[in-house]
Amino acid sequence: MQTDQRQSARKVMKTRAMVAAEGAAPVMGRTSDLNEGGVSISLPGPMAAGQTAQVRFDLLVEGQLVPINTRARVQYCILSGGDFKIGFQFVNLDMGATTALSRFLR
């Protein structure tokens, strides 16, 4: 059985997301939750644990949409309701995105 390795609490957030793995066309999906360290996104196809991708989604922070566009690494991939729920860990999140996430998670 896998143990939860999150370092902080997650918050439900449902919005459109775009994931672009190296050497593949961008794929649209939907976020389900996020925390300071990563985001869970449902996609139509699987991704391998350890694979990296560019992840993009928008946060609504204090009434304004803030785009988050960052590298992320796949931590898990499970089949869920016909899609694949993929957990991404952020890689080198920039200061602006870190600040926006902190404000959103308050």
Secondary structure as UniProt FT lines:
FT   STRAND          11..12
FT   STRAND          16..21
FT   TURN            22..23
FT   STRAND          27..35
FT   TURN            36..37
FT   STRAND          38..43
FT   TURN            49..50
FT   STRAND          52..61
FT   TURN            62..63
FT   STRAND          64..80
FT   TURN            81..82
FT   STRAND          83..91
FT   HELIX           95..105
//
